[in-house]
Amino acid sequence: MKDNKIYHFFTPDSELPYNEGEPSDERVSEQSKPPAHLFWSGAVVGMLLLAAAFFMFTQVRSVYNRITRQPLTVDEKISEIMGVLDSHSINPYEQDELRENMFRGLVAGVGDPYTTYFDEKSLNSFMQSTEGTYGGIGVVVTSDPKDKLVTIVTAYEGAPGALSGLKTGDKFMKVNGLDVSDASLDDVTTMTKGQAGTAVRITVYRASEDRTFDVNVVRQKIDIPTISQKVLEGNIGYIRISAFDRVTVDQFVSAYNELHDGGMRGLIIDLRNNPGGLLDVVTKISDILVPEGIIVYTEDKSGLREYINSDKNAISVPLVLLVNGNSASASEVLSGAVKDLNVGVLVGTKTFGKGIVQNLYPLSDGSAVKVTVAKYYTPSGVCIQGDGIIPDYVVEMSDEDTARISELTLEEDAQLSKAVEIVNEKIAKK
């Protein structure tokens, strides 16, 4: 350790004033002071020596750490981290929830937003949603690619959400007071579901009104009406598919047969704001519409391909599909098959661009991992991941109109109006 002595540097011929027997209080004469360049030279040398000593110390410490550092197993590292948190964290936490978050983080480390971990509760909620019956608020949501916020694309008429004032385009900011602006689609969906009769408070941002507000919704048992239908002027059938859930096949067949038996002269299928769903469901619906050929094929990490084909039966009247930037996944499977097999045309704007497939793998403790296992390809061999499908007729619509498609009249809906025009032209040419 350095002492506090003051050292003076003198030239050889300088003299230090000194009175024998008593300390001298005389000042050093100007002639006895060291030249400035010698002082600064000494200072520089001292600094260099200190820097060299520090460098040697850090190198020795680094070597020592490398020699003495012990590799940890995963369990050992978790145990050490838990010990640190238990001893020092001022924030309270539940160890079970800490571990569940660790599992979520492990799976999230893959870097794929569609590869996710489900605890037992969220798994049950997810399974209910794909079946088409669940306790919830009755909305379809997607992750907005622009701001990553969970956004309502369909608020089912007569369902709790719509009756409480939620609308298409509303963005989830909080659920029961918890910030969900950075939460995953699956997490937000799970949080809004629950036992029928229970309440959930949802904070949403509505861009059209530039305001954020709370909505209290009482959950009900929801039998999702994924299909709606009507007959347009000129006996043109219209079917809107909001999602491809387990119940959708039977609902579609019923609607299609009713329109067919009514002598429809053309068909418009509306896939706008449809976030997708189950692959086997969309391929069964595709098989009703397209002629013999490949509906879609998948390719896994090993290059193994699996083909799904249609039979010879196909729709016999002009067909138009309506799509937009919220038409994703299974919606794009149907769109790709219709377009590539030349059975119909697409109207609207470019689709979302989700050309990958997930499988669900249950774990032995009741949890599960959903993993992206393959890419899918349209009949012409195109993987639309990140690119989407450009429709045959591009018709733009405002964000506001896109958010309330189900409320628009034919005159207000530019995309639907174009679809009707195309169908009538095809009918006239027959």
C-alpha positions as a Markdown table, in Angstrom:
| # | Residue | x | y | z |
|---|---|---|---|---|
| 1 | Met | 0.0 | 0.0 | 0.0 |
| 2 | Lys | 1.4 | 3.5 | -0.8 |
| 3 | Asp | 2.5 | 5.7 | 2.0 |
| 4 | Asn | 1.7 | 9.4 | 2.3 |
| 5 | Lys | 5.3 | 10.8 | 2.2 |
| 6 | Ile | 6.0 | 13.6 | -0.2 |
| 7 | Tyr | 9.0 | 13.0 | -2.4 |
| 8 | His | 11.1 | 15.9 | -3.8 |
| 9 | Phe | 13.4 | 15.5 | -6.8 |
| 10 | Phe | 16.5 | 17.7 | -7.0 |
| 11 | Thr | 19.4 | 18.2 | -9.3 |
| 12 | Pro | 22.8 | 17.0 | -8.0 |
| 13 | Asp | 24.1 | 20.5 | -7.3 |
| 14 | Ser | 21.0 | 21.7 | -5.5 |
| 15 | Glu | 21.1 | 22.3 | -1.7 |
| 16 | Leu | 18.3 | 21.7 | 0.8 |
| 17 | Pro | 18.0 | 24.5 | 3.4 |
| 18 | Tyr | 18.5 | 23.0 | 6.8 |
| 19 | Asn | 19.0 | 24.3 | 10.4 |
| 20 | Glu | 20.6 | 21.9 | 12.6 |
| 21 | Gly | 18.5 | 20.9 | 15.6 |
| 22 | Glu | 15.3 | 22.4 | 14.3 |
| 23 | Pro | 13.1 | 21.8 | 11.3 |
| 24 | Ser | 13.4 | 24.5 | 8.8 |
| 25 | Asp | 10.3 | 26.4 | 7.6 |
| 26 | Glu | 12.2 | 28.0 | 4.7 |
| 27 | Arg | 10.9 | 27.3 | 1.2 |
| 28 | Val | 12.9 | 25.6 | -1.4 |
| 29 | Ser | 14.5 | 28.2 | -3.6 |
| 30 | Glu | 13.6 | 28.5 | -7.3 |
| 31 | Gln | 17.1 | 27.2 | -8.2 |
| 32 | Ser | 16.5 | 24.0 | -6.1 |
| 33 | Lys | 13.2 | 23.0 | -7.8 |
| 34 | Pro | 13.3 | 20.1 | -10.2 |
| 35 | Pro | 13.0 | 20.9 | -13.9 |
| 36 | Ala | 9.4 | 20.4 | -15.1 |
| 37 | His | 10.4 | 17.8 | -17.8 |
| 38 | Leu | 11.9 | 15.6 | -15.2 |
| 39 | Phe | 8.8 | 15.7 | -13.0 |
| 40 | Trp | 6.4 | 14.8 | -15.9 |
| 41 | Ser | 8.8 | 12.1 | -17.1 |
| 42 | Gly | 8.7 | 10.5 | -13.6 |
| 43 | Ala | 4.9 | 10.8 | -13.5 |
| 44 | Val | 4.6 | 9.1 | -16.9 |
| 45 | Val | 7.0 | 6.3 | -15.9 |
| 46 | Gly | 4.9 | 5.8 | -12.7 |
| 47 | Met | 1.7 | 5.6 | -14.6 |
| 48 | Leu | 3.2 | 3.1 | -17.1 |
| 49 | Leu | 4.4 | 0.9 | -14.2 |
| 50 | Leu | 0.9 | 1.0 | -12.6 |
| 51 | Ala | -0.7 | 0.1 | -15.9 |
| 52 | Ala | 1.7 | -2.8 | -16.4 |
| 53 | Ala | 1.0 | -4.0 | -12.9 |
| 54 | Phe | -2.7 | -3.8 | -13.4 |
| 55 | Phe | -2.4 | -5.7 | -16.7 |
| 56 | Met | -0.4 | -8.5 | -15.1 |
| 57 | Phe | -2.9 | -8.7 | -12.2 |
| 58 | Thr | -5.9 | -9.1 | -14.6 |
| 59 | Gln | -4.1 | -11.7 | -16.7 |
| 60 | Val | -3.1 | -13.7 | -13.6 |
| 61 | Arg | -6.7 | -13.5 | -12.3 |
| 62 | Ser | -8.1 | -14.6 | -15.7 |
| 63 | Val | -5.8 | -17.6 | -15.7 |
| 64 | Tyr | -6.7 | -18.4 | -12.2 |
| 65 | Asn | -10.4 | -18.2 | -12.9 |
| 66 | Arg | -10.0 | -20.5 | -15.9 |
| 67 | Ile | -8.1 | -23.0 | -13.9 |
| 68 | Thr | -10.4 | -23.0 | -10.9 |
| 69 | Arg | -13.8 | -22.5 | -12.7 |
| 70 | Gln | -15.9 | -25.6 | -12.5 |
| 71 | Pro | -18.5 | -26.5 | -15.3 |
| 72 | Leu | -22.1 | -26.8 | -14.0 |
| 73 | Thr | -24.8 | -29.2 | -15.0 |
| 74 | Val | -28.1 | -27.6 | -15.9 |
| 75 | Asp | -29.6 | -28.7 | -12.5 |
| 76 | Glu | -26.6 | -27.3 | -10.6 |
| 77 | Lys | -26.8 | -24.0 | -12.4 |
| 78 | Ile | -30.5 | -23.7 | -11.7 |
| 79 | Ser | -29.9 | -24.6 | -8.1 |
| 80 | Glu | -27.2 | -21.9 | -7.8 |
| 81 | Ile | -29.5 | -19.3 | -9.5 |
| 82 | Met | -32.4 | -20.2 | -7.2 |
| 83 | Gly | -30.0 | -19.8 | -4.2 |
| 84 | Val | -29.0 | -16.3 | -5.3 |
| 85 | Leu | -32.7 | -15.3 | -5.8 |
| 86 | Asp | -33.8 | -16.8 | -2.5 |
| 87 | Ser | -31.0 | -14.9 | -0.7 |
| 88 | His | -31.0 | -11.6 | -2.4 |
| 89 | Ser | -34.1 | -10.8 | -4.5 |
| 90 | Ile | -36.3 | -8.1 | -3.0 |
| 91 | Asn | -39.1 | -9.1 | -5.4 |
| 92 | Pro | -41.5 | -11.8 | -4.2 |
| 93 | Tyr | -42.1 | -14.8 | -6.5 |
| 94 | Glu | -43.6 | -18.2 | -6.6 |
| 95 | Gln | -41.1 | -21.0 | -7.4 |
| 96 | Asp | -43.6 | -22.9 | -9.5 |
| 97 | Glu | -44.3 | -19.9 | -11.6 |
| 98 | Leu | -40.5 | -19.2 | -11.9 |
| 99 | Arg | -40.0 | -22.7 | -13.2 |
| 100 | Glu | -42.9 | -22.4 | -15.7 |
| 101 | Asn | -41.4 | -19.1 | -17.0 |
| 102 | Met | -38.1 | -20.9 | -17.3 |
| 103 | Phe | -39.7 | -23.5 | -19.5 |
| 104 | Arg | -41.4 | -20.8 | -21.6 |
| 105 | Gly | -38.1 | -19.0 | -22.0 |
| 106 | Leu | -36.3 | -22.3 | -23.0 |
| 107 | Val | -38.7 | -22.9 | -25.8 |
| 108 | Ala | -38.8 | -19.2 | -26.8 |
| 109 | Gly | -35.0 | -19.4 | -27.2 |
| 110 | Val | -35.7 | -21.2 | -30.6 |
| 111 | Gly | -36.6 | -17.7 | -31.9 |
| 112 | Asp | -39.8 | -18.9 | -33.6 |
| 113 | Pro | -43.0 | -17.2 | -32.4 |
| 114 | Tyr | -45.1 | -20.3 | -33.3 |
| 115 | Thr | -42.9 | -22.7 | -31.2 |
| 116 | Thr | -44.3 | -22.3 | -27.7 |
| 117 | Tyr | -44.6 | -24.0 | -24.3 |
| 118 | Phe | -48.0 | -24.7 | -22.7 |
| 119 | Asp | -48.5 | -25.4 | -19.1 |
| 120 | Glu | -51.4 | -27.7 | -18.3 |
| 121 | Lys | -53.9 | -24.9 | -17.9 |
| 122 | Ser | -53.0 | -23.1 | -21.1 |
| 123 | Leu | -52.9 | -26.4 | -23.0 |
| 124 | Asn | -56.5 | -27.2 | -22.0 |
| 125 | Ser | -57.5 | -23.7 | -23.2 |
| 126 | Phe | -55.6 | -24.1 | -26.5 |
| 127 | Met | -57.2 | -27.5 | -27.1 |
| 128 | Gln | -60.7 | -26.0 | -26.4 |
| 129 | Ser | -60.1 | -23.2 | -28.9 |
| 130 | Thr | -59.2 | -25.6 | -31.7 |
| 131 | Glu | -62.3 | -27.7 | -31.0 |
| 132 | Gly | -64.6 | -24.7 | -31.6 |
| 133 | Thr | -66.2 | -24.8 | -28.1 |
| 134 | Tyr | -64.8 | -23.0 | -25.1 |
| 135 | Gly | -65.5 | -20.7 | -22.2 |
| 136 | Gly | -64.5 | -17.2 | -23.3 |
| 137 | Ile | -65.5 | -13.9 | -24.8 |
| 138 | Gly | -66.1 | -14.9 | -28.4 |
| 139 | Val | -63.5 | -13.1 | -30.5 |
| 140 | Val | -60.9 | -14.2 | -33.0 |
| 141 | Val | -57.5 | -12.5 | -32.6 |
| 142 | Thr | -54.2 | -12.3 | -34.4 |
| 143 | Ser | -50.8 | -10.8 | -33.8 |
| 144 | Asp | -50.6 | -7.6 | -35.9 |
| 145 | Pro | -47.4 | -7.8 | -37.9 |
| 146 | Lys | -46.9 | -4.0 | -37.7 |
| 147 | Asp | -46.9 | -3.4 | -34.0 |
| 148 | Lys | -47.0 | -7.1 | -32.7 |
| 149 | Leu | -50.0 | -6.3 | -30.5 |
| 150 | Val | -52.8 | -9.0 | -30.2 |
| 151 | Thr | -55.6 | -7.6 | -32.3 |
| 152 | Ile | -59.2 | -8.6 | -32.7 |
| 153 | Val | -60.0 | -9.7 | -36.3 |
| 154 | Thr | -63.5 | -11.0 | -35.6 |
| 155 | Ala | -65.9 | -10.2 | -32.8 |
| 156 | Tyr | -68.7 | -12.8 | -33.1 |
| 157 | Glu | -72.2 | -11.3 | -33.3 |
| 158 | Gly | -74.1 | -12.0 | -30.1 |
| 159 | Ala | -71.0 | -13.2 | -28.2 |
| 160 | Pro | -70.0 | -11.6 | -24.9 |
| 161 | Gly | -67.1 | -9.6 | -26.4 |
| 162 | Ala | -69.3 | -7.9 | -29.1 |
| 163 | Leu | -72.1 | -7.3 | -26.6 |
| 164 | Ser | -69.7 | -5.6 | -24.3 |
| 165 | Gly | -68.5 | -3.3 | -27.0 |
| 166 | Leu | -65.4 | -5.0 | -28.4 |
| 167 | Lys | -64.9 | -4.5 | -32.1 |
| 168 | Thr | -62.7 | -5.8 | -34.9 |
| 169 | Gly | -59.4 | -3.9 | -34.8 |
| 170 | Asp | -59.3 | -3.4 | -31.0 |
| 171 | Lys | -55.8 | -4.1 | -29.7 |
| 172 | Phe | -55.2 | -5.8 | -26.3 |
| 173 | Met | -53.1 | -3.7 | -23.9 |
| 174 | Lys | -54.0 | -5.3 | -20.5 |
| 175 | Val | -56.0 | -8.3 | -19.3 |
| 176 | Asn | -57.1 | -8.1 | -15.6 |
| 177 | Gly | -54.7 | -5.2 | -15.1 |
| 178 | Leu | -51.7 | -7.2 | -16.4 |
| 179 | Asp | -49.7 | -5.6 | -19.3 |
| 180 | Val | -50.0 | -7.8 | -22.4 |
| 181 | Ser | -48.4 | -5.5 | -24.9 |
| 182 | Asp | -45.4 | -7.8 | -25.2 |
| 183 | Ala | -47.3 | -11.1 | -24.6 |
| 184 | Ser | -47.6 | -13.8 | -27.1 |
| 185 | Leu | -50.8 | -14.6 | -28.9 |
| 186 | Asp | -51.2 | -17.9 | -27.1 |
| 187 | Asp | -50.7 | -16.2 | -23.7 |
| 188 | Val | -53.3 | -13.5 | -24.3 |
| 189 | Thr | -55.8 | -16.1 | -25.7 |
| 190 | Thr | -55.3 | -18.2 | -22.6 |
| 191 | Met | -55.8 | -15.2 | -20.3 |
| 192 | Thr | -59.2 | -14.2 | -21.8 |
| 193 | Lys | -60.6 | -17.7 | -21.6 |
| 194 | Gly | -62.0 | -19.3 | -18.5 |
| 195 | Gln | -65.1 | -20.8 | -16.8 |
| 196 | Ala | -68.4 | -19.6 | -18.1 |
| 197 | Gly | -69.9 | -17.0 | -15.8 |
| 198 | Thr | -66.6 | -15.5 | -14.7 |
| 199 | Ala | -65.6 | -12.0 | -15.6 |
| 200 | Val | -62.5 | -10.6 | -17.3 |
| 201 | Arg | -61.4 | -7.0 | -17.5 |
| 202 | Ile | -59.8 | -6.2 | -20.9 |
| 203 | Thr | -58.0 | -2.9 | -21.7 |
| 204 | Val | -57.9 | -2.2 | -25.4 |
| 205 | Tyr | -56.7 | 0.5 | -27.7 |
| 206 | Arg | -59.0 | 1.5 | -30.6 |
| 207 | Ala | -57.0 | 3.3 | -33.3 |
| 208 | Ser | -60.1 | 4.7 | -35.1 |
| 209 | Glu | -61.0 | 6.7 | -32.0 |
| 210 | Asp | -57.4 | 7.1 | -30.7 |
| 211 | Arg | -58.3 | 6.0 | -27.2 |
| 212 | Thr | -57.6 | 3.3 | -24.6 |
| 213 | Phe | -60.4 | 2.0 | -22.4 |
| 214 | Asp | -61.5 | -0.9 | -20.2 |
| 215 | Val | -64.2 | -3.4 | -21.1 |
| 216 | Asn | -65.6 | -5.8 | -18.5 |
| 217 | Val | -66.8 | -9.1 | -20.2 |
| 218 | Val | -68.6 | -12.0 | -18.6 |
| 219 | Arg | -67.4 | -15.2 | -20.2 |
| 220 | Gln | -69.9 | -17.6 | -21.7 |
| 221 | Lys | -69.7 | -21.0 | -23.3 |
| 222 | Ile | -68.9 | -20.2 | -26.9 |
| 223 | Asp | -69.9 | -22.5 | -29.7 |
| 224 | Ile | -67.9 | -20.7 | -32.4 |
| 225 | Pro | -69.9 | -19.9 | -35.5 |
| 226 | Thr | -66.9 | -20.2 | -37.9 |
| 227 | Ile | -69.2 | -20.1 | -41.0 |
| 228 | Ser | -71.7 | -17.5 | -42.1 |
| 229 | Gln | -73.6 | -17.5 | -45.4 |
| 230 | Lys | -76.0 | -15.5 | -47.5 |
| 231 | Val | -77.3 | -15.2 | -51.0 |
| 232 | Leu | -76.3 | -12.1 | -53.0 |
| 233 | Glu | -78.2 | -10.6 | -55.9 |
| 234 | Gly | -78.2 | -12.8 | -59.0 |
| 235 | Asn | -78.2 | -16.0 | -56.8 |
| 236 | Ile | -74.5 | -15.7 | -56.0 |
| 237 | Gly | -73.6 | -17.6 | -52.9 |
| 238 | Tyr | -71.5 | -16.1 | -50.2 |
| 239 | Ile | -69.7 | -18.0 | -47.4 |
| 240 | Arg | -67.5 | -16.4 | -44.9 |
| 241 | Ile | -65.0 | -18.6 | -43.0 |
| 242 | Ser | -63.6 | -16.9 | -39.8 |
| 243 | Ala | -61.4 | -19.8 | -38.7 |
| 244 | Phe | -60.6 | -23.4 | -39.5 |
| 245 | Asp | -61.6 | -25.1 | -36.3 |
| 246 | Arg | -62.7 | -28.7 | -35.7 |
| 247 | Val | -66.3 | -27.6 | -36.1 |
| 248 | Thr | -65.7 | -25.8 | -39.4 |
| 249 | Val | -66.0 | -28.8 | -41.8 |
| 250 | Asp | -69.5 | -29.7 | -40.8 |
| 251 | Gln | -70.6 | -26.0 | -40.8 |
| 252 | Phe | -69.1 | -25.5 | -44.3 |
| 253 | Val | -70.6 | -28.6 | -45.8 |
| 254 | Ser | -74.0 | -27.5 | -44.4 |
| 255 | Ala | -73.7 | -24.0 | -45.8 |
| 256 | Tyr | -72.3 | -25.2 | -49.2 |
| 257 | Asn | -75.0 | -27.8 | -49.7 |
| 258 | Glu | -77.8 | -25.3 | -48.8 |
| 259 | Leu | -76.5 | -22.8 | -51.4 |
| 260 | His | -75.9 | -25.6 | -54.0 |
| 261 | Asp | -79.4 | -27.0 | -53.5 |
| 262 | Gly | -80.7 | -23.4 | -53.9 |
| 263 | Gly | -79.2 | -23.3 | -57.4 |
| 264 | Met | -76.4 | -20.8 | -56.8 |
| 265 | Arg | -74.8 | -19.6 | -60.0 |
| 266 | Gly | -71.5 | -18.6 | -58.5 |
| 267 | Leu | -69.7 | -18.7 | -55.1 |
| 268 | Ile | -67.7 | -16.2 | -53.2 |
| 269 | Ile | -65.7 | -17.5 | -50.1 |
| 270 | Asp | -64.5 | -14.7 | -47.8 |
| 271 | Leu | -61.2 | -15.6 | -46.0 |
| 272 | Arg | -60.4 | -12.0 | -45.0 |
| 273 | Asn | -59.2 | -11.6 | -41.4 |
| 274 | Asn | -59.1 | -15.4 | -41.1 |
| 275 | Pro | -55.9 | -16.3 | -39.1 |
| 276 | Gly | -56.0 | -20.0 | -40.0 |
| 277 | Gly | -56.5 | -23.2 | -38.0 |
| 278 | Leu | -56.2 | -26.9 | -38.5 |
| 279 | Leu | -54.5 | -28.3 | -41.6 |
| 280 | Asp | -56.7 | -31.4 | -41.9 |
| 281 | Val | -59.8 | -29.2 | -41.7 |
| 282 | Val | -58.7 | -26.8 | -44.5 |
| 283 | Thr | -57.7 | -29.7 | -46.7 |
| 284 | Lys | -61.1 | -31.4 | -46.3 |
| 285 | Ile | -62.8 | -28.1 | -47.4 |
| 286 | Ser | -60.3 | -27.7 | -50.2 |
| 287 | Asp | -61.2 | -31.2 | -51.5 |
| 288 | Ile | -64.8 | -30.2 | -51.9 |
| 289 | Leu | -63.8 | -27.3 | -54.2 |
| 290 | Val | -60.7 | -28.2 | -56.2 |
| 291 | Pro | -60.2 | -30.9 | -58.9 |
| 292 | Glu | -57.9 | -33.9 | -58.7 |
| 293 | Gly | -54.4 | -32.9 | -57.8 |
| 294 | Ile | -52.1 | -31.8 | -55.0 |
| 295 | Ile | -53.8 | -29.6 | -52.4 |
| 296 | Val | -50.7 | -29.0 | -50.4 |
| 297 | Tyr | -47.5 | -30.8 | -49.4 |
| 298 | Thr | -45.2 | -30.4 | -46.4 |
| 299 | Glu | -41.4 | -30.9 | -46.0 |
| 300 | Asp | -39.8 | -31.5 | -42.7 |
| 301 | Lys | -36.2 | -30.8 | -41.5 |
| 302 | Ser | -35.0 | -34.1 | -43.1 |
| 303 | Gly | -36.5 | -33.2 | -46.4 |
| 304 | Leu | -39.2 | -35.8 | -46.1 |
| 305 | Arg | -42.4 | -34.7 | -48.0 |
| 306 | Glu | -46.0 | -35.5 | -47.3 |
| 307 | Tyr | -48.6 | -34.9 | -50.0 |
| 308 | Ile | -52.3 | -34.2 | -49.5 |
| 309 | Asn | -54.3 | -34.7 | -52.6 |
| 310 | Ser | -57.9 | -34.0 | -53.7 |
| 311 | Asp | -60.3 | -36.3 | -55.6 |
| 312 | Lys | -61.9 | -35.7 | -59.0 |
| 313 | Asn | -65.0 | -33.9 | -57.6 |
| 314 | Ala | -64.8 | -30.1 | -57.8 |
| 315 | Ile | -67.0 | -27.0 | -57.7 |
| 316 | Ser | -68.9 | -26.4 | -61.0 |
| 317 | Val | -69.7 | -22.7 | -60.7 |
| 318 | Pro | -67.5 | -19.7 | -60.8 |
| 319 | Leu | -65.5 | -19.3 | -57.6 |
| 320 | Val | -63.8 | -16.2 | -56.1 |
| 321 | Leu | -61.9 | -16.1 | -52.8 |
| 322 | Leu | -61.6 | -12.8 | -50.9 |
| 323 | Val | -58.2 | -12.4 | -49.0 |
| 324 | Asn | -56.2 | -9.7 | -47.2 |
| 325 | Gly | -53.1 | -9.3 | -45.0 |
| 326 | Asn | -54.9 | -11.0 | -42.1 |
| 327 | Ser | -55.6 | -14.2 | -44.2 |
| 328 | Ala | -53.0 | -16.6 | -42.8 |
| 329 | Ser | -51.9 | -20.2 | -42.5 |
| 330 | Ala | -54.8 | -22.5 | -43.4 |
| 331 | Ser | -56.4 | -19.6 | -45.3 |
| 332 | Glu | -53.3 | -19.5 | -47.5 |
| 333 | Val | -53.5 | -23.3 | -48.0 |
| 334 | Leu | -57.0 | -23.0 | -49.5 |
| 335 | Ser | -56.0 | -19.9 | -51.5 |
| 336 | Gly | -52.9 | -21.5 | -52.9 |
| 337 | Ala | -54.8 | -24.6 | -54.0 |
| 338 | Val | -57.6 | -22.6 | -55.6 |
| 339 | Lys | -55.2 | -20.4 | -57.5 |
| 340 | Asp | -52.6 | -23.0 | -58.6 |
| 341 | Leu | -55.2 | -25.5 | -59.7 |
| 342 | Asn | -57.1 | -22.8 | -61.7 |
| 343 | Val | -60.4 | -23.4 | -60.1 |
| 344 | Gly | -61.0 | -19.8 | -59.1 |
| 345 | Val | -59.4 | -16.4 | -58.6 |
| 346 | Leu | -58.4 | -14.4 | -55.6 |
| 347 | Val | -59.4 | -10.8 | -54.9 |
| 348 | Gly | -58.1 | -8.4 | -52.3 |
| 349 | Thr | -54.6 | -7.8 | -51.0 |
| 350 | Lys | -51.5 | -9.9 | -50.4 |
| 351 | Thr | -52.0 | -12.6 | -47.7 |
| 352 | Phe | -50.1 | -12.8 | -44.4 |
| 353 | Gly | -47.4 | -15.2 | -45.4 |
| 354 | Lys | -47.3 | -18.1 | -42.9 |
| 355 | Gly | -46.1 | -21.1 | -44.8 |
| 356 | Ile | -45.1 | -23.3 | -41.8 |
| 357 | Val | -46.8 | -26.1 | -39.9 |
| 358 | Gln | -46.8 | -26.8 | -36.2 |
| 359 | Asn | -47.3 | -30.1 | -34.3 |
| 360 | Leu | -48.3 | -30.4 | -30.6 |
| 361 | Tyr | -46.3 | -32.7 | -28.4 |
| 362 | Pro | -47.8 | -33.5 | -25.0 |
| 363 | Leu | -45.4 | -34.0 | -22.1 |
| 364 | Ser | -45.8 | -36.5 | -19.3 |
| 365 | Asp | -46.8 | -34.0 | -16.7 |
| 366 | Gly | -49.8 | -32.6 | -18.6 |
| 367 | Ser | -47.9 | -29.7 | -20.3 |
| 368 | Ala | -47.0 | -29.6 | -24.0 |
| 369 | Val | -44.7 | -28.0 | -26.6 |
| 370 | Lys | -46.0 | -26.8 | -29.9 |
| 371 | Val | -43.2 | -27.0 | -32.4 |
| 372 | Thr | -42.8 | -25.8 | -36.0 |
| 373 | Val | -42.0 | -29.1 | -37.8 |
| 374 | Ala | -42.3 | -28.4 | -41.5 |
| 375 | Lys | -42.8 | -25.9 | -44.3 |
| 376 | Tyr | -45.8 | -26.3 | -46.6 |
| 377 | Tyr | -45.9 | -25.7 | -50.3 |
| 378 | Thr | -48.7 | -24.8 | -52.7 |
| 379 | Pro | -49.4 | -27.2 | -55.6 |
| 380 | Ser | -47.0 | -25.3 | -57.8 |
| 381 | Gly | -44.2 | -25.9 | -55.3 |
| 382 | Val | -44.1 | -22.4 | -53.7 |
| 383 | Cys | -43.5 | -21.9 | -50.0 |
| 384 | Ile | -45.2 | -18.6 | -49.1 |
| 385 | Gln | -43.5 | -18.2 | -45.7 |
| 386 | Gly | -42.8 | -14.5 | -45.3 |
| 387 | Asp | -44.1 | -13.7 | -48.8 |
| 388 | Gly | -47.8 | -14.4 | -48.9 |
| 389 | Ile | -49.9 | -14.8 | -51.9 |
| 390 | Ile | -50.6 | -11.9 | -54.3 |
| 391 | Pro | -54.3 | -12.1 | -55.5 |
| 392 | Asp | -55.2 | -12.1 | -59.2 |
| 393 | Tyr | -57.1 | -8.8 | -58.6 |
| 394 | Val | -55.5 | -6.4 | -56.1 |
| 395 | Val | -58.1 | -4.2 | -54.5 |
| 396 | Glu | -57.0 | -2.0 | -51.6 |
| 397 | Met | -59.2 | -1.1 | -48.6 |
| 398 | Ser | -58.6 | 1.3 | -45.7 |
| 399 | Asp | -57.5 | -0.1 | -42.4 |
| 400 | Glu | -60.8 | 1.1 | -40.9 |
| 401 | Asp | -62.9 | -0.7 | -43.5 |
| 402 | Thr | -60.7 | -3.8 | -43.1 |
| 403 | Ala | -61.4 | -3.8 | -39.4 |
| 404 | Arg | -65.2 | -3.8 | -39.9 |
| 405 | Ile | -65.7 | -6.0 | -42.9 |
| 406 | Ser | -68.7 | -7.8 | -41.4 |
| 407 | Glu | -70.4 | -4.4 | -41.0 |
| 408 | Leu | -69.9 | -3.1 | -44.5 |
| 409 | Thr | -72.6 | -3.0 | -47.1 |
| 410 | Leu | -71.9 | -4.3 | -50.6 |
| 411 | Glu | -71.5 | -0.7 | -51.9 |
| 412 | Glu | -69.0 | 0.1 | -49.1 |
| 413 | Asp | -67.0 | -3.1 | -49.6 |
| 414 | Ala | -64.8 | -2.5 | -52.6 |
| 415 | Gln | -63.3 | -6.0 | -52.5 |
| 416 | Leu | -66.6 | -7.8 | -52.3 |
| 417 | Ser | -68.0 | -5.6 | -55.1 |
| 418 | Lys | -65.1 | -6.6 | -57.3 |
| 419 | Ala | -65.7 | -10.3 | -56.5 |
| 420 | Val | -69.4 | -10.0 | -57.5 |
| 421 | Glu | -68.4 | -8.3 | -60.7 |
| 422 | Ile | -66.0 | -11.1 | -61.6 |
| 423 | Val | -68.5 | -13.8 | -60.9 |
| 424 | Asn | -71.2 | -12.1 | -63.0 |
| 425 | Glu | -68.7 | -11.8 | -65.9 |
| 426 | Lys | -67.9 | -15.5 | -65.7 |
| 427 | Ile | -71.6 | -16.4 | -65.5 |
| 428 | Ala | -72.2 | -14.3 | -68.6 |
| 429 | Lys | -69.5 | -16.2 | -70.5 |
| 430 | Lys | -70.9 | -19.7 | -69.8 |
